[in-house]
Amino acid sequence: MTHAIRCTSSGEGALRDELMRKADLCAAALFEARRISAAAMFSELYAQLAARIADMLDELDETLLALDHRSDRAGYERVVALHAGFEELEARRAQLGT
């Protein structure tokens, strides 16, 4: 029985590590999208990057479903912050009418 708990626990640890790795990639993409948007360069490159960020956020949301929200609070908070950053970026783009 202890072995099963340990496997579950290490499985959650691997999921948490994967979540944080994907969150790092998403944060880097958001940084680049912000850089592009700061120059008001809402081009095809921005559109592709925004679509990829949306996909990454969907993947992160799916990973969160497999984690325990009580013990993985930092992961949840990070993903919420990434969503907020993306929404802010998209609102800026919409405000500029591009």
N, C-alpha and C positions, 0 to 999 in steps of 0.2 A: 504494500500500500504506500509506503514512504517513497518507493521508487517512482510510482505513478505521479505523485505530487511533485517530485523533483523534476520529472520530465515535463509536466505541465508548466512548472515554474520556469524551467530553462527555455521552453517553447515560447512563453510570454516574453522572456528576456530577449530572445532572438527577434521576435516581432517588434519589441520596443526599439531594439537597435536598428532594425530595418526602417521603422517609422522615422527615427531621428535622422538616418542617412538620407531618406527621401525628403524629409523636411529641410535638410541642409541644401539639397539640390533645388528644391522649390524656392527657398530663400535667395539663392544665387540667381535664379531666373527672375525673381521679382526685383532684385537689385538691378539687373540688366534692363528690365522693362522700365524701371523708374528712371534709369539713366537715359534711355531712349526718349521717354515721355518728357523729361526735363528739357530736352532740346526740341520739343514739340514735333518729333519725328514719328508720328503715328502712321507708319508705312506698312507695307506687307510684312516686313520683318517683325514689327510690333504685333501685328495680327497673328502671325504664326507663334510667336512667343506667348502671347496671351492665351491662345488655344492650348498650348502645351502646359501652361501653368494651371489652367482649368482642369486639364486631364490629371495633372499631378495632385491637385487638391482632391479630386474624386478618389484617386488611389489612396491618398492619406486618410480620407474619410472611411474608406472600406477597411483599412488596416485598424483604425480606431475601434471599429465594431468588434474586433477580436480581442481587444484589450480591456482590462478592468479599469473603469474610470476612477476608482478610488486610489489604486496603487500607481496608476499611470497618468496622474493629473498633469504633470509637466508636458507630456506628449499632447494631451488634449489642449492645454493652454497654447502650446506652440502652433498647433494646427489652426486654432481659432485666430491667433494673431496673423498667420499667413492668409487666411480667408479675409480678414479685415484689411490687410495691406492690398490684396488684389482688388477688393471692392472699392477701396479708395482710389486706386489707380484707374480702374474702369470708370468711376464717377468723374474723374478728371478728364478722361478721354471724351466722355459723353458731354461734359460741360463745354469742351472746346469744339464740339460738334464734328468730330472726325470719326 
